[in-house]
């Protein structure tokens, strides 16, 4: 198998992949490009025969499992325009993705949480004096999904949700749930809470929501790792927690909405005096109220979400998933390939591709413009 680019990159040895991303996932994604110029099949081969694009090479990334469906769609669509430019992505979780980039093992990371201050400082070693930058790429609601046969929707407010996930509520007939859903006949089914076992941006966004909206019931600081103490079952990745809930009557979890099985019910979240159901449009509305994090570079778009919004059409249990790239790279060819792909992702076409395949919400126009400017700022050092 050839290297990521036509010329060697001594500062990016292949063995560094193992520092940030699990070997099995990496072998899967890398083998997809070995011995096959067109890993996406006949459509990509036909595009190559009828396309004049001169871009050629491979860019590598890894991270968010929530972003994986969109990444697959982006890669497939992008390959019809640039069929000789391969995008390899390992869906291993946001924490592992960030670690892979910081270790110099990948060209970019996908993460449902932006880099922490200490991670930005660490990125200077790999990414140059201005470190890495966070660029929004994917907006999606986080669904509280449950397995209660015959019930497809129920209402939950933040304090009740926090009490469910901290283990204080263990029955679906608990008075707090019944009061919010007087029209439902709730079953006497044991409740099983399922959470992520890996370092997860979805978990960080979910615990931030609970902390901001129900601090008395959820005193834990937001974190990508589930706090110790509560009696829960754990599973790997968004798909892992969803699969566990599908198999377990009475189970409940949180997950990226695009990965929630159609057989599961979904909770509507209380906002102001009403309840807002899960939708990409409502998630995008919540992101419009977000503020930039202070103290970051001019092209870093790390967002602080207003979880306590009272807007009747906003769904505040939302996550912004980021493309994390170096602000500069040593290889000019790598910069050309990465910028071309990143521009596609944040474009109107790329955002619609993700919305069609992953039920995400296209970025607001002003945010998309900022994202494109951030991509333009990436340079060769």
C-alpha positions as CSV (number, residue, x, y, z in Angstrom):
1,X,0.0,0.0,0.0
2,X,1.3,3.4,-0.8
3,X,1.7,6.2,1.8
4,X,-0.8,8.9,2.4
5,X,0.8,11.2,-0.3
6,X,3.1,10.7,-3.2
7,X,6.1,12.0,-1.3
8,X,7.2,10.7,2.1
9,X,6.5,12.7,5.2
10,X,9.3,12.0,7.7
11,X,7.7,13.9,10.5
12,X,4.5,11.8,10.2
13,X,5.7,8.1,10.5
14,X,3.0,5.5,9.9
15,X,3.7,3.9,13.2
16,X,2.2,6.9,14.9
17,X,-1.3,5.8,13.9
18,X,-1.3,3.4,16.8
19,X,-0.7,6.1,19.4
20,X,-4.2,7.6,18.9
21,X,-6.5,5.1,17.2
22,X,-7.2,1.4,17.9
23,X,-5.3,-1.0,15.7
24,X,-8.4,-3.0,14.5
25,X,-10.3,0.1,13.4
26,X,-7.2,1.4,11.6
27,X,-6.5,-1.8,9.8
28,X,-10.1,-1.8,8.5
29,X,-10.0,1.7,7.2
30,X,-6.5,1.5,5.8
31,X,-7.0,-1.9,4.1
32,X,-10.0,-0.3,2.2
33,X,-7.4,1.7,0.2
34,X,-4.8,-1.1,-0.3
35,X,-4.6,-2.7,-3.7
36,X,-7.6,-0.8,-5.0
37,X,-7.5,2.6,-6.7
38,X,-11.3,2.9,-6.4
39,X,-12.4,1.5,-3.0
40,X,-15.9,2.9,-3.5
41,X,-16.5,0.7,-6.6
42,X,-17.7,1.1,-10.1
43,X,-19.2,4.6,-9.6
44,X,-15.9,5.9,-8.5
45,X,-14.1,4.1,-11.4
46,X,-16.5,5.6,-13.9
47,X,-16.1,9.1,-12.3
48,X,-12.3,8.7,-12.7
49,X,-12.6,7.9,-16.4
50,X,-14.7,10.9,-17.1
51,X,-13.2,13.4,-14.7
52,X,-10.4,15.9,-15.2
53,X,-9.5,16.5,-11.6
54,X,-5.7,16.4,-11.0
55,X,-5.9,16.0,-7.2
56,X,-4.5,12.6,-6.1
57,X,-3.5,11.2,-2.8
58,X,-4.9,10.1,0.5
59,X,-5.9,12.1,3.6
60,X,-6.5,10.3,6.9
61,X,-8.7,11.0,9.9
62,X,-10.5,9.5,12.8
63,X,-12.8,10.2,15.6
64,X,-16.5,10.8,16.2
65,X,-18.8,7.9,15.7
66,X,-21.7,10.3,15.4
67,X,-20.0,12.0,12.5
68,X,-19.4,8.7,10.7
69,X,-22.6,8.5,8.6
70,X,-22.0,12.0,7.3
71,X,-18.3,11.2,6.7
72,X,-19.2,8.2,4.6
73,X,-21.6,10.4,2.6
74,X,-19.1,13.2,2.2
75,X,-16.3,10.8,1.1
76,X,-18.6,9.1,-1.5
77,X,-19.9,12.3,-3.0
78,X,-16.5,13.9,-3.0
79,X,-15.0,10.9,-4.8
80,X,-17.2,11.6,-7.8
81,X,-15.5,15.0,-8.2
82,X,-12.0,14.0,-7.2
83,X,-11.9,10.2,-7.7
84,X,-8.2,9.9,-7.1
85,X,-8.3,11.6,-3.8
86,X,-9.2,9.1,-1.0
87,X,-10.5,10.0,2.4
88,X,-9.9,7.4,5.0
89,X,-11.7,7.8,8.4
90,X,-11.7,5.5,11.4
91,X,-14.9,5.8,13.5
92,X,-13.3,5.3,16.9
93,X,-14.8,8.0,19.2
94,X,-14.0,11.7,19.6
95,X,-11.4,11.3,22.3
96,X,-9.4,8.8,20.3
97,X,-9.7,11.0,17.2
98,X,-8.3,14.0,19.0
99,X,-5.5,11.9,20.4
100,X,-4.6,10.7,17.0
101,X,-4.3,14.2,15.5
102,X,-2.3,15.5,18.5
103,X,0.1,12.5,18.2
104,X,0.7,13.3,14.5
105,X,-0.9,10.1,13.4
106,X,-3.7,11.6,11.3
107,X,-4.3,14.6,9.1
108,X,-7.5,15.6,10.8
109,X,-9.9,14.6,13.6
110,X,-13.7,14.4,13.9
111,X,-14.9,15.3,17.3
112,X,-18.2,16.1,19.0
113,X,-16.3,18.3,21.4
114,X,-13.8,21.0,20.6
115,X,-10.2,20.8,21.8
116,X,-9.7,21.7,25.5
117,X,-7.2,24.5,26.3
118,X,-4.6,21.9,27.3
119,X,-5.2,20.0,24.0
120,X,-4.7,23.2,22.0
121,X,-1.4,23.8,23.9
122,X,-0.4,20.2,23.1
123,X,-1.2,20.6,19.4
124,X,1.6,23.1,18.9
125,X,4.1,20.3,18.8
126,X,2.3,18.7,15.8
127,X,0.6,21.6,14.2
128,X,3.0,24.5,14.5
129,X,3.0,27.7,16.6
130,X,-0.7,28.4,16.1
131,X,-1.7,24.8,17.0
132,X,-4.9,23.1,15.8
133,X,-8.2,24.8,15.0
134,X,-11.8,23.6,15.5
135,X,-14.2,24.1,12.6
136,X,-17.9,23.2,12.9
137,X,-18.9,20.6,10.3
138,X,-21.9,18.7,11.5
139,X,-24.9,19.7,13.6
140,X,-27.1,17.1,15.1
141,X,-29.6,16.6,17.9
142,X,-28.8,14.2,20.7
143,X,-31.8,11.9,21.2
144,X,-32.9,10.4,24.5
145,X,-34.1,7.1,23.1
146,X,-36.0,4.3,24.9
147,X,-37.4,0.9,24.4
148,X,-41.0,0.8,25.6
149,X,-43.1,-1.2,23.1
150,X,-46.2,0.8,22.0
151,X,-44.8,4.1,23.1
152,X,-43.0,6.2,20.5
153,X,-42.8,9.5,22.2
154,X,-42.8,10.9,25.8
155,X,-42.1,14.2,27.4
156,X,-39.1,14.8,29.7
157,X,-37.8,17.9,31.4
158,X,-34.1,18.3,32.3
159,X,-34.5,17.5,36.1
160,X,-36.3,14.3,35.4
161,X,-33.8,13.4,32.7
162,X,-31.0,14.0,35.2
163,X,-32.6,11.9,37.8
164,X,-33.0,9.0,35.3
165,X,-29.3,9.1,34.3
166,X,-28.0,9.5,37.8
167,X,-29.9,6.4,38.9
168,X,-32.4,8.2,41.2
169,X,-35.3,7.2,39.0
170,X,-35.4,3.5,38.2
171,X,-39.1,2.8,37.2
172,X,-41.0,4.0,34.1
173,X,-44.0,4.5,36.4
174,X,-42.1,7.1,38.6
175,X,-44.4,10.0,39.5
176,X,-42.1,12.5,37.9
177,X,-42.4,10.8,34.5
178,X,-46.1,10.2,34.9
179,X,-46.8,13.9,35.7
180,X,-45.1,14.9,32.5
181,X,-47.0,12.3,30.5
182,X,-50.6,12.2,31.9
183,X,-52.0,10.8,28.7
184,X,-49.7,7.7,28.6
185,X,-50.2,4.4,30.3
186,X,-46.6,3.8,31.4
187,X,-45.6,0.2,31.9
188,X,-44.2,-1.3,35.1
189,X,-41.0,-2.2,33.4
190,X,-37.6,-2.0,35.1
191,X,-35.5,0.8,33.7
192,X,-32.0,0.1,32.4
193,X,-29.7,3.1,31.8
194,X,-27.2,2.6,29.0
195,X,-24.2,5.0,28.5
196,X,-21.0,5.2,26.5
197,X,-18.0,3.3,27.7
198,X,-15.5,5.3,25.6
199,X,-14.4,8.9,25.8
200,X,-17.2,10.5,23.9
201,X,-18.1,14.0,22.6
202,X,-21.7,12.9,22.6
203,X,-21.4,12.2,26.3
204,X,-19.7,15.6,26.9
205,X,-22.5,17.4,25.2
206,X,-25.2,15.4,27.0
207,X,-23.6,15.9,30.5
208,X,-23.1,19.6,29.7
209,X,-26.8,19.9,28.9
210,X,-27.7,18.2,32.2
211,X,-25.2,20.3,34.2
212,X,-26.5,23.6,32.7
213,X,-30.2,22.9,32.8
214,X,-30.5,20.8,36.0
215,X,-27.5,21.6,38.2
216,X,-29.2,20.4,41.4
217,X,-29.9,17.0,40.0
218,X,-26.7,16.8,38.0
219,X,-23.8,18.3,39.9
220,X,-21.1,16.6,37.8
221,X,-19.0,18.7,35.5
222,X,-19.4,18.1,31.8
223,X,-17.1,15.3,30.7
224,X,-16.5,12.9,27.8
225,X,-16.3,10.1,30.3
226,X,-19.3,9.0,32.3
227,X,-19.1,9.9,36.0
228,X,-18.6,7.1,38.4
229,X,-21.3,6.1,40.9
230,X,-24.5,5.7,39.0
231,X,-25.6,2.1,38.2
232,X,-25.5,1.9,34.4
233,X,-24.7,-0.4,31.6
234,X,-22.0,0.7,29.2
235,X,-21.4,0.1,25.5
236,X,-18.9,1.3,22.9
237,X,-19.9,4.1,20.5
238,X,-23.3,5.5,19.5
239,X,-24.1,2.4,17.6
240,X,-23.2,0.3,20.7
241,X,-25.6,2.0,23.1
242,X,-28.4,2.0,20.5
243,X,-28.0,-1.7,19.9
244,X,-28.1,-2.4,23.6
245,X,-31.3,-0.5,24.0
246,X,-32.9,-2.2,21.0
247,X,-32.2,-5.6,22.7
248,X,-33.3,-4.5,26.2
249,X,-36.9,-3.7,26.9
250,X,-37.1,-0.8,29.4
251,X,-33.7,0.5,28.4
252,X,-32.9,4.2,27.8
253,X,-29.9,6.0,26.4
254,X,-28.6,9.1,24.7
255,X,-27.2,9.0,21.1
256,X,-26.8,11.0,17.9
257,X,-30.2,11.1,16.3
258,X,-29.0,9.8,13.0
259,X,-28.1,6.5,14.6
260,X,-31.2,5.9,16.6
261,X,-33.1,2.8,15.5
262,X,-36.5,3.4,14.1
263,X,-38.0,0.9,16.5
264,X,-37.1,3.1,19.5
265,X,-39.1,5.9,21.1
266,X,-37.8,9.4,21.4
267,X,-38.2,12.0,24.2
268,X,-39.4,15.5,23.5
269,X,-37.4,18.0,25.6
270,X,-39.0,20.7,27.7
271,X,-38.1,24.2,26.5
272,X,-39.8,27.1,28.2
273,X,-43.5,26.2,28.7
274,X,-43.6,23.5,26.0
275,X,-41.9,20.4,24.7
276,X,-39.7,20.4,21.5
277,X,-39.4,17.2,19.5
278,X,-36.2,16.0,18.0
279,X,-35.4,17.5,14.5
280,X,-32.5,18.9,12.6
281,X,-34.3,22.2,12.1
282,X,-34.8,22.7,15.9
283,X,-31.2,21.7,16.5
284,X,-29.9,24.3,14.0
285,X,-32.1,27.0,15.7
286,X,-30.4,26.3,19.0
287,X,-27.0,26.6,17.4
288,X,-27.9,30.1,16.1
289,X,-27.8,31.3,19.7
290,X,-24.3,29.9,20.3
291,X,-21.3,32.2,21.3
292,X,-17.6,31.8,20.3
293,X,-15.3,30.6,23.1
294,X,-13.1,33.4,24.3
295,X,-9.3,33.2,24.2
296,X,-9.0,31.1,21.0
297,X,-7.3,32.1,17.7
298,X,-9.1,34.2,15.1
299,X,-9.9,31.1,13.0
300,X,-10.9,28.8,15.8
301,X,-14.7,28.4,15.9
302,X,-15.3,26.6,19.2
303,X,-18.9,27.3,20.2
304,X,-20.6,27.7,23.6
305,X,-24.1,26.5,23.2
306,X,-27.0,28.1,25.1
307,X,-28.5,25.0,26.8
308,X,-31.0,27.1,28.7
309,X,-32.6,28.8,25.7
310,X,-36.3,29.6,26.0
311,X,-36.9,29.7,22.3
312,X,-40.0,27.7,21.6
313,X,-38.6,26.2,18.3
314,X,-35.1,25.4,19.6
315,X,-33.9,21.9,20.6
316,X,-31.0,22.6,23.1
317,X,-29.9,19.0,23.5
318,X,-27.7,19.4,20.4
319,X,-24.1,18.9,19.5
320,X,-21.8,20.6,17.1
321,X,-19.3,18.1,15.7
322,X,-16.0,19.6,14.5
323,X,-13.4,19.0,11.9
324,X,-10.2,19.6,13.8
325,X,-7.2,20.4,11.6
326,X,-3.8,21.8,12.0
327,X,-3.5,25.6,11.4
328,X,-0.4,24.7,9.3
329,X,1.2,21.6,7.8
330,X,4.7,21.0,6.5
331,X,3.5,19.4,3.3
332,X,2.0,21.7,0.6
333,X,0.3,18.8,-1.1
334,X,-1.4,17.7,2.1
335,X,-2.7,21.3,2.6
336,X,-4.1,21.3,-0.9
337,X,-6.0,18.1,-0.4
338,X,-7.2,18.9,3.1
339,X,-8.5,22.3,2.1
340,X,-10.3,20.9,-0.9
341,X,-12.1,18.3,1.2
342,X,-12.8,20.6,4.1
343,X,-14.3,23.3,1.8
344,X,-16.6,20.6,0.4
345,X,-17.8,19.6,3.8
346,X,-18.8,23.1,4.9
347,X,-20.2,24.0,1.6
348,X,-24.0,24.1,0.9
349,X,-23.7,20.9,-1.1
350,X,-21.7,19.1,1.6
351,X,-24.1,20.2,4.3
352,X,-27.1,19.0,2.3
353,X,-25.3,15.7,1.6
354,X,-24.9,15.1,5.4
355,X,-28.5,16.2,6.0
356,X,-29.8,13.7,3.4
357,X,-27.8,10.8,4.7
358,X,-27.4,11.4,8.4
359,X,-30.5,13.6,9.3
360,X,-28.1,16.4,10.5
361,X,-28.9,20.1,10.2
362,X,-27.1,22.3,7.7
363,X,-25.1,25.0,9.3
364,X,-26.6,28.5,9.5
365,X,-25.3,30.6,6.6
366,X,-23.2,32.9,8.8
367,X,-21.5,30.0,10.6
368,X,-20.8,28.3,7.2
369,X,-19.1,31.5,6.0
370,X,-16.9,31.5,9.1
371,X,-16.1,27.9,8.6
372,X,-15.0,28.4,5.0
373,X,-12.8,31.4,6.1
374,X,-11.2,29.1,8.7
375,X,-10.4,26.5,6.1
376,X,-8.9,29.2,3.9
377,X,-6.5,30.2,6.7
378,X,-4.8,26.8,6.8
379,X,-1.2,27.3,5.5
380,X,2.1,25.6,4.7
381,X,4.9,26.2,7.3
